[in-house]
């Protein structure tokens, strides 16, 4: 008798598992989208479930499946203004090719300079080259033994290049804008060292008559330079950060596109329209998922796709397509 009860219970459990595995219970729920692949929109609920464009403050990880937090942080930092810690300077016009060392403020309140007359000093408490603001480099003009690293600095002309690099070879190139000489006790400190909404590099050396009583030259030469920004292309290239997807194709009820092969893509947004002018956001596809979207009512609509990056920016629309 006990064995019959045991086998009856085991059989009943097995039956329940078999029913569950065939998704019979799914038909008892109210979710009409159950069983659809990601990116597929149910034709029965499509008009009622169009997605609103994401709010600006909605985290991307609520819209897309993001795989690596470190990649996200690295990409977001790369989109910001980043400077370099300079270790080398080249000024081709006057044959300067010299190491850079970090200097600070002396006890007398002045900016320090390297002891080696062939080195250049970067004012380390200040702005890094490449960042917004005034980055400052200083070098000797001469010494008792002869010319120093910035001896010919006064021969620079507008448009000449100054190239600074770090210890791994990252470079920032600046062009000379103007030169000014000031009494060494009356230089415009705010203009040279202060904040700026531009990316500047200011070079300083001594000039004018040498005052033996004070042990320094009576003037300071300041060369004002500005960072060369990469030229903006009128046509976005394959590496553009605002590249929309290409190879957009609608075959039957399936919309497909090619992935954008640049760093930092979070995913793609699919938009559709009844009239070809007013588009609604209808789906978000993560970058690692299949690049497709299914709509059983595709014959009556037009579609385009955009690329969304890890910093939240969105590309221009792709070309619009409809069912052929």
VEXDOKOL-596828 format. One record per atom (N, C-alpha, C): y negated, x, z negated; atom name. Coordinates in steps of 0.001 Angstrom, whole numbers. Atoms other than C-alpha are relative to their C-alpha. Layout:
north	east	up	atom
Y	X	Z	CA
...
//
This chain:
north	east	up	atom
1208	828	0	N
0	0	0	CA
-1259	863	0	C
1155	-875	90	N
-2375	2804	-935	CA
-248	713	1314	C
170	-675	-1275	N
-1677	4599	2341	CA
-640	-917	1038	C
614	959	-946	N
-2566	1437	4304	CA
-1513	-102	-234	C
1441	82	323	N
-5906	1161	2474	CA
-716	1250	479	C
623	-1270	-391	N
-6610	4846	3107	CA
-230	65	1508	C
137	-60	-1457	N
-5937	4658	6847	CA
-960	-1059	543	C
961	1040	-415	N
-7912	1402	7104	CA
-1436	501	-153	C
1353	-533	240	N
-10992	3097	5590	CA
-338	1083	1020	C
232	-1075	-973	N
-10621	6186	7813	CA
-247	-571	1383	C
194	612	-1305	N
-10290	3990	10890	CA
-1342	-674	140	C
1294	681	-24	N
-13378	1980	9984	CA
-1134	1005	150	C
1031	-1042	-118	N
-15452	5157	9530	CA
-20	578	1401	C
-77	-532	-1369	N
-14218	6515	12859	CA
-628	-950	1004	C
588	1010	-880	N
-15204	3235	14550	CA
-1512	35	-70	C
1455	-69	173	N
-18723	3452	13088	CA
-579	1223	716	C
482	-1215	-669	N
-19120	7017	14333	CA
34	-142	1507	C
-100	196	-1452	N
-17969	6056	17818	CA
-1119	-890	507	C
1082	910	-396	N
-20444	3168	17962	CA
-1336	718	-30	C
1275	-719	124	N
-23274	5419	16754	CA
-209	983	1152	C
112	-1006	-1057	N
-22499	8085	19347	CA
-333	-606	1348	C
315	661	-1276	N
-22906	5539	22165	CA
-1365	-657	-20	C
1373	504	100	N
-26426	4610	20965	CA
-72	-1517	2	C
45	1459	61	N
-25483	967	20465	CA
-1086	-454	-966	C
1001	411	991	N
-27745	863	17412	CA
-1420	75	555	C
1350	-138	-543	N
-30682	1912	19563	CA
-510	-1304	566	C
421	1271	-587	N
-30698	-1507	21210	CA
-458	-995	-1052	C
423	924	1051	N
-31329	-3122	17808	CA
-1428	276	-453	C
1346	-360	446	N
-34693	-1345	17381	CA
-1037	-593	931	C
1107	532	-801	N
-38125	-2385	18675	CA
-631	1054	890	C
604	-1081	-770	N
-38862	1019	20268	CA
545	-18	1416	C
-457	117	-1386	N
-38637	358	24019	CA
3	1338	715	C
26	-1307	-635	N
-39270	4058	24758	CA
1143	884	-469	C
-1099	-807	515	N
-36141	5240	22898	CA
892	462	1155	C
-891	-541	-1024	N
-34039	7540	25086	CA
-726	548	1202	C
730	-564	-1132	N
-36822	8444	27537	CA
-200	1487	-221	C
269	-1420	109	N
-37266	12119	28291	CA
-1468	200	-294	C
1394	-310	285	N
-40449	13815	27089	CA
-774	72	1314	C
794	39	-1217	N
-43187	13205	29640	CA
258	-1247	817	C
-308	1226	-740	N
-41602	9911	30827	CA
-662	-1175	-691	C
705	1145	551	N
-43574	6716	30361	CA
726	-1272	398	C
-697	1257	-289	N
-41846	3343	30071	CA
-887	-918	829	C
801	872	-862	N
-42977	1008	32848	CA
-347	-1303	-699	C
283	1262	695	N
-42800	-1990	30504	CA
-1148	135	-981	C
1030	-173	1027	N
-45198	-498	27987	CA
-1156	861	480	C
970	-959	-498	N
-47308	1724	30229	CA
-1439	-449	-199	C
1385	442	63	N
-50471	-376	30309	CA
-519	-86	-1413	C
433	137	1386	N
-50530	-756	26538	CA
15	1310	-753	C
-181	-1217	769	N
-49728	2829	25598	CA
-656	1207	650	C
720	-1127	-558	N
-52122	4963	27619	CA
-689	748	-1125	C
546	-828	1067	N
-53275	7869	25498	CA
-1493	177	165	C
1420	-317	-27	N
-56898	8347	24592	CA
-152	1517	124	C
230	-1444	-35	N
-58366	11773	25377	CA
-37	541	-1423	C
-68	-522	1354	N
-57689	13982	22330	CA
-1377	257	-589	C
1239	-322	690	N
-60487	14269	19772	CA
-152	1513	-57	C
225	-1433	22	N
-62118	17692	19665	CA
566	657	-1253	C
-446	-594	1249	N
-61081	18189	16045	CA
1485	-235	-275	C
-1437	199	174	N
-57436	17192	16557	CA
710	1330	249	C
-681	-1281	-192	N
-55251	20310	16047	CA
937	-56	1200	C
-870	-31	-1175	N
-53380	21398	19144	CA
1461	-203	-368	C
-1412	136	353	N
-50121	21485	17195	CA
410	-1444	-259	C
-335	1417	74	N
-50349	17697	16865	CA
162	-604	1389	C
-119	480	-1379	N
-50558	17329	20644	CA
1101	738	757	C
-985	-816	-689	N
-48356	20199	21853	CA
917	679	-1014	C
-903	-798	819	N
-45374	22078	20489	CA
-349	1459	223	C
420	-1393	-98	N
-46746	25557	19809	CA
1043	875	-676	C
-1163	-755	427	N
-44169	28275	19376	CA
-303	1157	-935	C
236	-1234	729	N
-45879	31280	17806	CA
-1424	37	-539	C
1324	4	614	N
-48774	31215	15335	CA
-743	1311	251	C
654	-1275	-227	N
-49458	34928	15855	CA
-579	73	1411	C
519	26	-1363	N
-49835	34407	19606	CA
-1269	-843	72	C
1173	871	14	N
-52288	31580	18945	CA
-1199	749	-557	C
1105	-716	645	N
-54398	33699	16595	CA
-505	1127	887	C
388	-1101	-867	N
-54352	36674	18964	CA
-807	-501	1192	C
710	532	-1167	N
-55431	34523	21926	CA
-1387	-497	-384	C
1289	516	430	N
-58218	32796	19981	CA
-969	1132	-285	C
860	-1140	265	N
-59570	36152	18841	CA
-452	647	1295	C
347	-626	-1271	N
-59482	37452	22401	CA
-1083	-760	744	C
1030	793	-659	N
-61768	34592	23495	CA
-1355	152	-670	C
1250	-219	696	N
-64404	35634	20969	CA
-610	1318	461	C
643	-1266	-300	N
-66932	38459	21337	CA
580	1068	-917	C
-601	-1055	792	N
-65039	41548	20213	CA
-560	1347	412	C
471	-1334	-276	N
-66394	45041	19899	CA
1104	1012	-188	C
-945	-1091	181	N
-64680	48406	19748	CA
-580	1004	-980	C
442	-1112	828	N
-64832	51275	17285	CA
-107	1218	911	C
171	-1030	-1035	N
-66322	53962	19560	CA
432	1380	-485	C
-414	-1373	317	N
-64807	57449	19618	CA
-425	993	1079	C
376	-895	-1092	N
-66148	58825	22914	CA
-1127	-618	821	C
1107	467	-843	N
-69252	58596	25092	CA
-100	867	1249	C
275	-695	-1252	N
-69904	59495	28713	CA
-1311	-521	580	C
1240	363	-702	N
-73309	59538	30419	CA
-23	835	1270	C
-149	-810	-1222	N
-72613	60682	34005	CA
-1300	583	526	C
1263	-447	-590	N
-76283	60986	34998	CA
-503	1304	-606	C
469	-1229	649	N
-76890	63808	32481	CA
1180	845	-506	C
-1195	-799	293	N
-73320	65178	32216	CA
367	35	-1475	C
-439	82	1390	N
-72697	64021	28668	CA
1431	-510	-44	C
-1397	382	199	N
-69014	63818	27708	CA
367	497	-1396	C
-29	-479	1378	N
-68776	63924	23937	CA
748	-953	-928	C
-624	863	1016	N
-66844	62650	20919	CA
-1052	-707	-841	C
869	779	888	N
-68350	60022	18643	CA
638	-21	-1381	C
-458	133	1376	N
-68068	60094	14866	CA
-856	-1033	-724	C
707	1029	747	N
-69102	57517	12319	CA
-977	627	-994	C
1009	-449	961	N
-72284	58011	10304	CA
-575	-1214	-712	C
602	1079	783	N
-74125	55976	7699	CA
-1464	259	-272	C
1396	-171	407	N
-77397	56095	5800	CA
-97	1170	-975	C
216	-1141	884	N
-78682	59276	4175	CA
-719	-435	-1269	C
684	300	1270	N
-80165	59460	689	CA
-1466	-330	203	C
1414	276	-265	N
-83645	59408	2219	CA
-219	-1304	763	C
106	1285	-670	N
-82867	56071	3910	CA
94	69	1506	C
-97	-137	-1445	N
-82565	57486	7413	CA
1460	-13	447	C
-1346	-23	-575	N
-79573	57215	9724	CA
502	1434	76	C
-584	-1326	-70	N
-77235	60175	9508	CA
299	406	1422	C
-393	-539	-1304	N
-76374	62427	12441	CA
1128	999	-238	C
-1107	-945	179	N
-73311	64629	13041	CA
-501	1417	-284	C
325	-1401	223	N
-73380	68203	11762	CA
223	803	1271	C
-278	-671	-1267	N
-71863	69302	15060	CA
-1002	-481	1045	C
1072	385	-930	N
-74710	69355	17600	CA
537	-536	1321	C
-599	496	-1247	N
-72278	68486	20410	CA
664	-1364	-169	C
-561	1326	269	N
-71112	65251	18782	CA
-1100	-1046	-72	C
913	1140	103	N
-72726	61808	18767	CA
420	-833	-1203	C
-302	815	1168	N
-72977	59595	15688	CA
-201	-1484	271	C
123	1461	-83	N
-72320	55855	15647	CA
-349	-551	-1378	C
412	609	1269	N
-74110	53860	12930	CA
1025	-1057	-393	C
-1166	834	305	N
-70936	52395	11430	CA
-320	-1272	-796	C
292	1269	684	N
-72557	49842	9054	CA
-536	-1088	927	C
604	945	-927	N
-74063	48189	12120	CA
988	-630	962	C
-758	743	-1006	N
-72810	46450	15254	CA
927	923	790	C
-915	-734	-867	N
-69776	47599	17225	CA
-415	-179	1461	C
245	185	-1438	N
-70267	48246	20952	CA
872	-1125	556	C
-694	1150	-559	N
-69341	45100	22820	CA
-329	-1287	-710	C
354	1201	748	N
-70512	42690	20116	CA
-1448	-376	257	C
1402	406	-30	N
-73698	40670	20049	CA
-771	792	-1044	C
831	-752	934	N
-76453	42704	18444	CA
-341	1372	540	C
401	-1351	-363	N
-77806	46239	18498	CA
956	1019	-604	C
-817	-1131	416	N
-75233	49007	18321	CA
-821	1263	211	C
889	-1169	-39	N
-76835	52393	17633	CA
810	1296	-23	C
-555	-1344	-45	N
-75803	55941	18581	CA
-1133	1007	-109	C
1020	-1044	152	N
-77717	59077	17610	CA
620	1363	241	C
-463	-1359	-245	N
-77448	62718	18636	CA
-1160	979	-51	C
1028	-1050	34	N
-79331	66015	18283	CA
-530	283	1404	C
581	-408	-1274	N
-81688	67127	21002	CA
143	1506	202	C
-154	-1449	-80	N
-81477	70845	20174	CA
257	557	-1387	C
-187	-703	1271	N
-80899	73393	17458	CA
-551	1406	168	C
470	-1381	-83	N
-81779	77008	16684	CA
742	766	1072	C
-811	-721	-990	N
-79011	78037	19059	CA
-207	-497	1423	C
248	484	-1346	N
-80194	75942	22013	CA
167	-1501	144	C
-94	1443	-246	N
-79794	72492	23639	CA
1218	-625	-690	C
-1083	771	619	N
-77666	69836	21929	CA
408	-1140	927	C
-655	1010	-828	N
-75755	66779	23182	CA
-983	-911	727	C
964	921	-620	N
-78836	64604	23897	CA
-1248	726	506	C
1153	-785	-442	N
-81083	67373	25217	CA
-660	-612	1236	C
540	553	-1254	N
-81480	65634	28600	CA
-113	-1526	-38	C
26	1465	99	N
-81584	62074	27280	CA
-1271	-583	620	C
1260	520	-533	N
-85239	61706	28349	CA
-32	-36	1525	C
-44	19	-1461	N
-84185	62193	31979	CA
739	-1215	553	C
-675	1219	-468	N
-82261	58926	32119	CA
-987	-932	676	C
818	961	-728	N
-83553	56249	34461	CA
616	-1389	-117	C
-481	1382	48	N
-83261	52492	34551	CA
1186	-175	953	C
-1195	226	-806	N
-79810	51487	35795	CA
1090	1026	-219	C
-1038	-986	299	N
-78003	54645	34649	CA
1015	-586	-983	C
-1077	556	820	N
-74664	53971	32949	CA
304	865	-1215	C
-526	-636	1207	N
-73527	54788	29415	CA
1339	-649	-288	C
-1348	523	178	N
-69789	54399	28842	CA
538	458	-1348	C
-602	-341	1284	N
-68327	54257	25338	CA
1419	-552	-17	C
-1399	411	61	N
-64611	54006	24585	CA
556	244	-1392	C
-658	-217	1290	N
-62262	53808	21616	CA
1201	921	177	C
-1084	-984	-42	N
-59184	55875	20761	CA
1198	-438	826	C
-1085	427	-883	N
-56908	53750	22980	CA
-483	-232	1429	C
505	53	-1363	N
-59148	53861	26040	CA
-746	-1256	406	C
805	1184	-324	N
-60879	50465	25848	CA
-1457	420	157	C
1357	-440	-310	N
-64315	50869	27390	CA
-1006	-1134	-26	C
1139	902	-160	N
-67713	49192	27219	CA
-1061	792	754	C
972	-679	-843	N
-70253	50084	29914	CA
-1364	-670	-133	C
1371	481	165	N
-74002	49749	29384	CA
-879	612	1081	C
971	-535	-952	N
-76937	50214	31733	CA
-1354	126	-675	C
1314	-284	594	N
-80299	51701	30808	CA
-1011	-1043	458	C
1058	969	-288	N
-83092	49137	30583	CA
-1388	621	-110	C
1303	-638	181	N
-86014	51175	29238	CA
118	1103	-1052	C
82	-1055	1007	N
-87027	54179	27110	CA
-1370	-41	-657	C
1248	-11	742	N
-89662	54410	24403	CA
26	1142	-1004	C
150	-1017	1036	N
-90970	57174	22134	CA
-894	-548	-1108	C
739	505	1156	N
-92216	56402	18622	CA
-232	1130	-1002	C
149	-931	1118	N
-93692	58418	15738	CA
1183	-159	-946	C
-1262	101	743	N
-90693	59261	13581	CA
-165	-764	-1309	C
231	790	1215	N
-92329	57572	10585	CA
-386	-1441	313	C
491	1343	-354	N
-93263	54438	12537	CA
798	-598	1161	C
-846	593	-1040	N
-90320	53407	14711	CA
276	-1464	-350	C
-277	1421	252	N
-89610	49639	15130	CA
1463	-217	-402	C
-1373	40	501	N
-86500	49565	12941	CA
704	-1307	364	C
-616	1305	-291	N
-85922	45850	13517	CA
453	-91	1448	C
-372	44	-1418	N
-85890	46262	17297	CA
1201	881	304	C
-1068	-961	-275	N
-83493	49196	17135	CA
1305	-393	-683	C
-1195	262	797	N
-81096	48158	14366	CA
230	-1484	-291	C
-71	1392	441	N
-81816	44463	13818	CA
900	-873	873	C
-844	925	-772	N
-79939	41390	15087	CA
-580	-285	1374	C
417	346	-1361	N
-80063	40340	18726	CA
982	-1002	561	C
-901	948	-658	N
-78650	37541	20855	CA
551	585	1304	C
-561	-706	-1145	N
-77741	40143	23493	CA
905	1119	-494	C
-914	-1092	343	N
-75161	42941	23566	CA
-640	1312	429	C
789	-1190	-287	N
-77186	46131	23323	CA
606	1248	-620	C
-331	-1308	555	N
-76558	49819	22746	CA
-1265	843	84	C
1234	-791	56	N
-79529	51944	21626	CA
336	1438	-370	C
-237	-1425	223	N
-79427	55742	21859	CA
-1261	636	-564	C
1143	-600	674	N
-81680	57807	19583	CA
147	1515	-35	C
58	-1440	212	N
-82697	61459	19587	CA
-1437	382	-331	C
1353	-484	309	N
-85670	63579	18615	CA
-736	366	1281	C
817	-413	-1135	N
-88546	64323	20955	CA
-1379	390	-528	C
1342	-407	425	N
-92084	65640	20867	CA
-5	1378	-650	C
199	-1312	624	N
-93409	68666	18992	CA
829	139	-1269	C
-757	-250	1225	N
-91269	70248	16302	CA
-967	370	-1116	C
871	-224	1160	N
-93063	70101	12939	CA
758	881	-995	C
-721	-934	860	N
-91980	73190	10999	CA
-148	-353	-1473	C
201	355	1405	N
-93474	71944	7743	CA
971	-1102	-430	C
-873	1121	334	N
-91415	68752	7870	CA
1440	235	464	C
-1349	-348	-443	N
-88409	70354	9577	CA
584	-985	984	C
-507	960	-977	N
-88148	67721	12317	CA
-1028	-180	1116	C
934	336	-1074	N
-89663	66579	15595	CA
-877	-1173	-423	C
983	1002	418	N
-92688	64334	15358	CA
253	-1378	600	C
-266	1292	-631	N
-91262	61571	17571	CA
1502	-239	125	C
-1377	390	-269	N
-88065	59664	18186	CA
44	-696	1356	C
-219	633	-1300	N
-86859	58764	21680	CA
1107	-1027	-144	C
-1007	1062	41	N
-84996	55450	21950	CA
267	-471	1425	C
-428	514	-1299	N
-83058	54539	25090	CA
674	-1341	-238	C
-538	1354	172	N
-82426	50786	25221	CA
913	-320	1178	C
-951	348	-1056	N
-79324	49712	27160	CA
617	-1362	-284	C
-599	1339	105	N
-77539	46434	27793	CA
1401	16	603	C
-1394	18	-447	N
-73824	45695	28226	CA
123	-610	1387	C
-336	560	-1312	N
-72568	45171	31759	CA
1086	-1045	-188	C
-1001	1064	88	N
-70781	41812	31778	CA
743	-86	1324	C
-753	151	-1255	N
-67982	41265	34326	CA
-626	-1077	877	C
571	971	-930	N
-69256	39487	37413	CA
866	-1242	48	C
-730	1262	-72	N
-68306	35818	37519	CA
290	-348	1450	C
-410	367	-1356	N
-66361	34869	40607	CA
-314	-1464	263	C
278	1394	-357	N
-67443	31732	42432	CA
1278	-802	109	C
-1289	666	-125	N
-63802	30926	43084	CA
917	499	-1103	C
-908	-465	1048	N
-61375	30987	40143	CA
1218	679	596	C
-1168	-696	-509	N
-58620	33551	40693	CA
1225	-352	-825	C
-1257	356	656	N
-55039	33505	39518	CA
-14	305	-1485	C
47	-363	1402	N
-55982	35073	36196	CA
-1120	-709	-745	C
1111	684	649	N
-58886	32765	35461	CA
468	-822	-1183	C
-372	739	1198	N
-58846	31231	31995	CA
-211	-1510	182	C
212	1433	-222	N
-59885	27882	33500	CA
822	-494	1190	C
-816	332	-1165	N
-57162	27741	36151	CA
765	-1299	-216	C
-825	1213	83	N
-55743	24235	36718	CA
1356	253	644	C
-1307	-158	-649	N
-52096	23816	37736	CA
-122	-183	1514	C
-43	201	-1449	N
-51252	24044	41438	CA
1368	-532	412	C
-1234	572	-549	N
-48478	22779	43702	CA
301	-1363	-630	C
-177	1348	535	N
-49039	19235	42419	CA
724	-850	1040	C
-794	778	-958	N
-46475	16935	43986	CA
517	-1283	-652	C
-545	1276	449	N
-45499	13262	43596	CA
1128	-396	941	C
-1162	372	-795	N
-41992	12521	44844	CA
670	-1192	-670	C
-521	1222	615	N
-40897	8954	44216	CA
-799	-327	-1245	C
676	320	1257	N
-41714	8274	40569	CA
-240	1231	-858	C
90	-1230	801	N
-41792	11947	39457	CA
-1150	880	484	C
1107	-920	-251	N
-44957	14054	39266	CA
414	1387	-496	C
-334	-1364	399	N
-44364	17840	39203	CA
-1156	935	332	C
1016	-1011	-263	N
-46548	20954	39134	CA
554	1363	-413	C
-400	-1344	371	N
-46277	24722	38784	CA
-730	436	-1267	C
624	-522	1214	N
-46954	26499	35503	CA
-1140	951	349	C
1089	-954	-141	N
-50195	28469	35135	CA
426	1288	-705	C
-539	-1249	525	N
-49131	32090	34647	CA
-1099	886	-564	C
958	-813	733	N
-51858	33340	32312	CA
308	-137	-1479	C
-268	7	1429	N
-51805	34130	28620	CA
-767	-1125	-690	C
717	934	855	N
-52672	31472	26071	CA
35	-1453	416	C
-104	1397	-407	N
-51572	28208	27735	CA
765	-783	-1071	C
-670	851	984	N
-50765	25544	25120	CA
833	-1077	683	C
-723	1049	-705	N
-49720	22886	27617	CA
-848	-613	1095	C
652	664	-1120	N
-50851	20393	30221	CA
-249	-1464	-362	C
294	1419	172	N
-52491	16966	30204	CA
90	-692	1357	C
-170	791	-1214	N
-51554	14351	32784	CA
-966	-1181	-63	C
946	1111	-97	N
-54202	11846	33906	CA
387	-869	1192	C
-291	885	-1125	N
-53770	8772	36104	CA
-1104	-1033	161	C
1072	937	-327	N
-56012	6244	37787	CA
530	-1109	895	C
-323	1121	-882	N
-55746	2809	39390	CA
-809	56	1284	C
916	47	-1142	N
-58706	3364	41725	CA
-337	1378	572	C
291	-1342	-487	N
-58799	7158	42187	CA
-1291	569	-519	C
1276	-468	541	N
-62064	7446	40264	CA
7	72	-1530	C
-23	60	1454	N
-61497	6449	36636	CA
1399	347	-504	C
-1302	-512	414	N
-58688	8459	35058	CA
184	-118	-1512	C
-380	65	1408	N
-56899	7994	31725	CA
1045	1062	-305	C
-996	-966	461	N
-54955	10609	29780	CA
1261	-752	-408	C
-1219	761	244	N
-51333	9428	29760	CA
1144	823	-594	C
-1078	-792	579	N
-49225	12380	28636	CA
-469	1431	-239	C
230	-1417	284	N
-49293	15863	27110	CA
1347	715	31	C
-1244	-737	-192	N
-46611	18379	28134	CA
-206	1425	-512	C
118	-1353	541	N
-46121	21601	26127	CA
360	1038	1065	C
-133	-1032	-1044	N
-46159	24876	28072	CA
1443	404	261	C
-1383	-435	-180	N
-42469	25622	27486	CA
908	-1109	531	C
-811	1123	-468	N
-41304	22175	28653	CA
-27	-105	1525	C
-70	215	-1441	N
-40394	21008	32120	CA
-1318	-581	507	C
1303	401	-534	N
-43512	20571	34269	CA
155	-1241	875	C
-196	1249	-731	N
-42941	16937	35210	CA
-389	-1189	-859	C
367	1251	652	N
-43974	13399	34384	CA
552	-1144	851	C
-638	1095	-720	N
-42111	10209	35327	CA
-698	-1318	-288	C
642	1307	134	N
-43736	6843	35962	CA
592	-936	1058	C
-638	930	-932	N
-41852	3905	37522	CA
-1014	-781	828	C
1036	709	-762	N
-45161	2401	38668	CA
-898	968	762	C
790	-1047	-638	N
-46307	5576	40428	CA
-606	-438	1325	C
482	415	-1329	N
-46777	3774	43756	CA
-1411	-559	-51	C
1306	655	106	N
-49922	2083	42447	CA
-1066	897	-635	C
926	-842	745	N
-51628	5114	40896	CA
-224	1361	658	C
354	-1365	-409	N
-53291	8487	41514	CA
33	873	-1255	C
-187	-865	1159	N
-52675	11512	39244	CA
-672	1354	204	C
323	-1427	-1	N
-54059	14914	38325	CA
421	590	-1340	C
-457	-709	1200	N
-53124	17546	35739	CA
-1022	1076	-357	C
866	-1077	453	N
-55207	19957	33629	CA
794	975	-873	C
-580	-1005	890	N
-54342	23149	31749	CA
-783	18	-1305	C
635	-67	1320	N
-55047	23281	28003	CA
379	1322	-652	C
-220	-1312	576	N
-55464	26639	26251	CA
47	-56	-1523	C
-224	-37	1439	N
-54718	27728	22706	CA
-1279	-102	-812	C
1255	169	729	N
-58404	27698	21775	CA
-587	-1397	192	C
435	1387	-163	N
-58662	24023	22788	CA
-753	-290	1274	C
719	246	-1244	N
-60473	24506	26094	CA
947	-584	1046	C
-774	692	-1025	N
-59340	22493	29112	CA
-549	356	1371	C
413	-394	-1339	N
-59419	23463	32782	CA
-584	-1181	756	C
406	1038	-932	N
-60923	21548	35644	CA
1253	-730	499	C
-1175	726	-514	N
-58639	18890	37176	CA
640	704	1184	C
-685	-452	-1203	N
-56003	19867	39667	CA
-366	-943	1154	C
192	961	-1086	N
-56003	18226	43068	CA
701	-1331	-385	C
-567	1327	281	N
-55289	14498	42893	CA
1111	-314	993	C
-1110	375	-883	N
-52006	13160	44291	CA
441	-1428	-292	C
-639	1302	203	N
-50297	9828	44788	CA
1351	8	689	C
-1357	68	-571	N
-46890	8668	45923	CA
-71	-7	1515	C
13	-85	-1462	N
-46178	9613	49501	CA
956	-1028	606	C
//
